Amino acid sequence: MRAMILAAGRGERLRPLTDRIPKPLAQVGGEPLIVHQLRWLSQAGFRDVIINLHHLGEQIEQMLSDVNGDGEGLGLRIHFSRETELLDTGGGIVKALPLLGDGFFLLLNGDIFTTFPLSNLPSELPDGVDLHLLLTPTPGFRDRGDFEFNDGRVLGRGDSHVYCGICIIRASLFAGRVVKPFSLRDDLFEALRENRLSAQVWDGYWTDIGTLEQLEAVNAHLAS
C-alpha cells in the first residue's frame, strides 16, 4: 500500500510564517514537520510516498533532496505530484491517482502531529467500505467536532470526535473523477450517509498545526 501526504496548501492561519516557507516545513521538535511524518510512514512499513505540492513546493523538494536524498535516508521512495493550481484535498488526490495505484492508500494531512502508530491502521477495507478514518475525542482547541462515534460506529455528524487527517481510502472511489478543485470532506460525509465509512479512535496525543499557537503548543509538549 502506498501513502500520500497532502502538502500543497497555503497555510493561511500560519501566516506570516507561511509567507516564507510551506506549512510542512514548520519546525517541530527541531525538525521539519514533514520529516516526522515520513519517519512515521517508514516505521509503519510504507515504502512509496506521494507528496502533492503547490505553495512553495520547491522548498519541500529541495529540503528532502538535501537532507534525506528524496527519502532514501528513511528507506522511502518519494514521488511528487505538482499542482499548477491549488486543487484542494479531493482534487489533489485525483491528480495523484496514477501514482497511488489501484488498491488502497493511506492519506495523511501535512499539518498534523501525533504519536499514533500508523501500523495500527487496517491494510485493506471490507467490501462496501470506501474510507476508514482515524478519529480522536474533540480537543479543547477545537470549537466543534466532525463526527459522533460510539461503540465502534460512526453515528453521524457531530461534536464528540474530530477527524485526525489520517485515513485509508479505496482508490476506486475516485476513478473517473475530473481533476478540479474539490474537498475530500464532501466524500467523507457522502460515504457516511451511504454507510460506506468506518473508523477507529485514538485517545493519545494528536494535534493539527493550523495556527502559530498550536505550533508553539506542540513544541512545548515535545520539550516537556
Secondary structure per residue as TSV (DSSP state, phi and psi in degrees):
chain	resnum	aa	ss	phi	psi
A	1	M	-	360.0	138.3
A	2	R	E	-95.5	168.6
A	3	A	E	-130.1	152.4
A	4	M	E	-130.5	132.7
A	5	I	E	-105.6	125.9
A	6	L	E	-83.3	107.3
A	7	A	-	-129.5	16.6
A	8	A	-	-91.0	-16.5
A	9	G	-	-66.0	162.7
A	10	R	-	-78.6	-30.5
A	11	G	-	68.3	48.4
A	12	E	G	-57.1	-40.9
A	13	R	G	-73.3	-10.4
A	14	L	G	-98.9	7.3
A	15	R	T	-65.8	146.4
A	16	P	T	-86.5	-1.5
A	17	L	G	-55.6	-44.2
A	18	T	G	-81.9	4.7
A	19	D	G	-73.5	-22.6
A	20	R	T	-117.7	-20.6
A	21	I	S	-137.6	153.2
A	22	P	-	-73.3	151.1
A	23	K	G	-53.2	-40.3
A	24	P	G	-65.0	-10.5
A	25	L	G	-96.1	5.1
A	26	A	S	-58.3	137.7
A	27	Q	E	-76.4	122.9
A	28	V	E	-127.8	114.6
A	29	G	T	59.9	31.6
A	30	G	T	86.7	2.9
A	31	E	E	-133.8	155.3
A	32	P	E	-60.5	140.8
A	33	L	H	-52.6	-42.1
A	34	I	H	-65.8	-25.6
A	35	V	H	-68.1	-41.0
A	36	H	H	-57.0	-46.9
A	37	Q	H	-64.3	-41.5
A	38	L	H	-63.5	-35.6
A	39	R	H	-66.2	-41.7
A	40	W	H	-57.1	-44.2
A	41	L	H	-65.1	-43.1
A	42	S	H	-61.9	-44.3
A	43	Q	H	-64.3	-27.0
A	44	A	T	-85.9	-0.3
A	45	G	T	97.0	5.1
A	46	F	-	-74.7	148.0
A	47	R	-	-124.2	-29.1
A	48	D	E	-114.3	124.6
A	49	V	E	-128.1	129.9
A	50	I	E	-102.8	133.9
A	51	I	E	-122.9	121.7
A	52	N	E	-87.9	146.2
A	53	L	E	-132.4	142.5
A	54	H	-	-150.9	-80.2
A	55	H	T	-65.8	114.6
A	56	L	T	51.8	33.1
A	57	G	H	-63.3	-27.0
A	58	E	H	-62.1	-26.9
A	59	Q	H	-68.0	-36.8
A	60	I	H	-65.9	-46.2
A	61	E	H	-57.9	-46.0
A	62	Q	H	-65.9	-43.9
A	63	M	H	-61.0	-45.7
A	64	L	H	-67.7	-32.7
A	65	S	H	-68.6	-42.7
A	66	D	H	-72.0	-42.0
A	67	V	H	-91.9	-39.0
A	68	N	H	-125.0	10.1
A	69	G	T	57.6	46.4
A	70	D	T	55.3	35.6
A	71	G	T	100.4	-12.1
A	72	E	G	-60.9	-32.8
A	73	G	G	-66.5	-19.1
A	74	L	G	-106.5	8.1
A	75	G	T	74.6	28.0
A	76	L	-	-120.2	152.7
A	77	R	E	-107.9	117.4
A	78	I	E	-104.1	131.8
A	79	H	E	-120.5	141.4
A	80	F	E	-109.9	137.7
A	81	S	E	-113.4	103.8
A	82	R	E	-90.9	130.7
A	83	E	-	-110.0	122.2
A	84	T	S	-76.5	-24.1
A	85	E	S	-128.2	152.0
A	86	L	-	-71.9	120.8
A	87	L	-	-99.8	2.4
A	88	D	H	64.4	-177.0
A	89	T	H	-67.8	-45.5
A	90	G	H	-70.2	-47.3
A	91	G	H	-62.2	-34.8
A	92	G	H	-63.5	-38.1
A	93	I	H	-65.2	-46.4
A	94	V	H	-58.6	-44.0
A	95	K	H	-62.6	-33.7
A	96	A	H	-86.9	-3.4
A	97	L	H	-52.2	-41.1
A	98	P	H	-59.3	-23.1
A	99	L	H	-90.4	-16.3
A	100	L	H	-92.6	-16.7
A	101	G	-	86.9	-174.3
A	102	D	S	-103.2	-8.1
A	103	G	S	-96.2	-113.2
A	104	F	E	-116.8	152.9
A	105	F	E	-141.9	155.8
A	106	L	E	-93.8	134.5
A	107	L	E	-112.7	133.6
A	108	L	E	-133.0	120.2
A	109	N	E	-64.7	138.9
A	110	G	T	-80.9	12.1
A	111	D	T	-127.3	28.4
A	112	I	E	-120.7	154.5
A	113	F	E	-134.4	135.3
A	114	T	E	-155.3	162.4
A	115	T	-	-101.9	8.9
A	116	F	-	-65.9	129.2
A	117	P	-	-79.0	117.7
A	118	L	G	-63.2	-19.4
A	119	S	G	-67.1	-12.7
A	120	N	G	-81.2	-3.9
A	121	L	S	-81.8	153.6
A	122	P	-	-69.1	150.4
A	123	S	S	-88.2	-13.1
A	124	E	S	-155.5	169.1
A	125	L	-	-119.0	149.3
A	126	P	-	-69.1	160.7
A	127	D	T	-55.0	137.3
A	128	G	T	91.5	-7.9
A	129	V	-	-113.3	125.6
A	130	D	-	-105.3	-22.7
A	131	L	E	-140.3	141.2
A	132	H	E	-128.6	119.8
A	133	L	E	-103.1	150.0
A	134	L	E	-96.6	124.8
A	135	L	E	-115.5	159.7
A	136	T	E	-141.9	149.1
A	137	P	E	-54.3	138.2
A	138	T	-	-56.3	118.3
A	139	P	-	-76.7	165.4
A	140	G	T	-64.4	-24.0
A	141	F	T	-82.5	-1.2
A	142	R	-	-104.2	131.1
A	143	D	S	-74.4	-32.5
A	144	R	S	-135.0	156.8
A	145	G	-	-98.7	-170.7
A	146	D	S	-115.1	-39.7
A	147	F	E	-138.6	154.1
A	148	E	E	-95.8	130.9
A	149	F	E	-135.2	133.7
A	150	N	E	-159.0	140.5
A	151	D	T	53.2	42.3
A	152	G	T	79.4	8.2
A	153	R	E	-129.6	143.0
A	154	V	E	-82.5	115.6
A	155	L	E	-89.5	-24.1
A	156	G	E	159.2	-174.8
A	157	R	E	-70.8	144.2
A	158	G	-	173.9	-168.2
A	159	D	S	-112.0	1.6
A	160	S	S	-74.8	-30.5
A	161	H	E	-138.5	152.2
A	162	V	E	-113.4	152.2
A	163	Y	E	-74.6	129.4
A	164	C	E	-81.5	-2.0
A	165	G	E	76.6	24.7
A	166	I	E	-135.4	126.0
A	167	C	E	-156.5	161.6
A	168	I	E	-104.6	133.8
A	169	I	E	-128.2	138.3
A	170	R	E	-79.2	119.4
A	171	A	G	-60.0	-31.0
A	172	S	G	-64.5	-15.6
A	173	L	G	-57.3	-29.1
A	174	F	G	-107.1	5.8
A	175	A	T	-61.0	133.9
A	176	G	T	79.5	-0.8
A	177	R	-	-75.6	148.7
A	178	V	-	-82.5	141.1
A	179	V	S	-74.3	104.3
A	180	K	S	-157.6	161.4
A	181	P	-	-66.5	126.4
A	182	F	-	-161.8	159.3
A	183	S	-	-94.7	138.0
A	184	L	H	-60.9	-25.8
A	185	R	H	-54.5	-38.4
A	186	D	H	-61.1	-41.5
A	187	D	H	-68.1	-35.4
A	188	L	H	-60.7	-47.9
A	189	F	H	-73.7	-30.3
A	190	E	H	-66.9	-42.3
A	191	A	H	-62.7	-36.1
A	192	L	H	-62.9	-46.9
A	193	R	H	-61.6	-32.4
A	194	E	T	-97.6	9.9
A	195	N	T	60.1	37.5
A	196	R	-	-110.9	19.0
A	197	L	E	-121.2	131.0
A	198	S	E	-123.7	171.1
A	199	A	E	-161.2	163.3
A	200	Q	E	-137.1	162.3
A	201	V	E	-115.4	137.6
A	202	W	-	-112.8	123.6
A	203	D	-	-100.0	2.0
A	204	G	S	-88.2	-159.9
A	205	Y	-	-72.7	131.7
A	206	W	E	-156.1	141.3
A	207	T	E	-152.8	147.0
A	208	D	E	-91.1	162.0
A	209	I	-	-120.9	72.5
A	210	G	-	-94.9	-15.6
A	211	T	S	-135.5	164.4
A	212	L	H	-63.1	-33.3
A	213	E	H	-65.0	-39.8
A	214	Q	H	-70.0	-34.1
A	215	L	H	-63.5	-43.4
A	216	E	H	-63.7	-38.0
A	217	A	H	-66.9	-42.4
A	218	V	H	-68.4	-36.2
A	219	N	H	-67.3	-37.3
A	220	A	H	-65.4	-39.7
A	221	H	H	-61.9	-44.1
A	222	L	H	-70.2	-25.8
A	223	A	H	-83.5	-14.7
A	224	S	-	-80.6	360.0
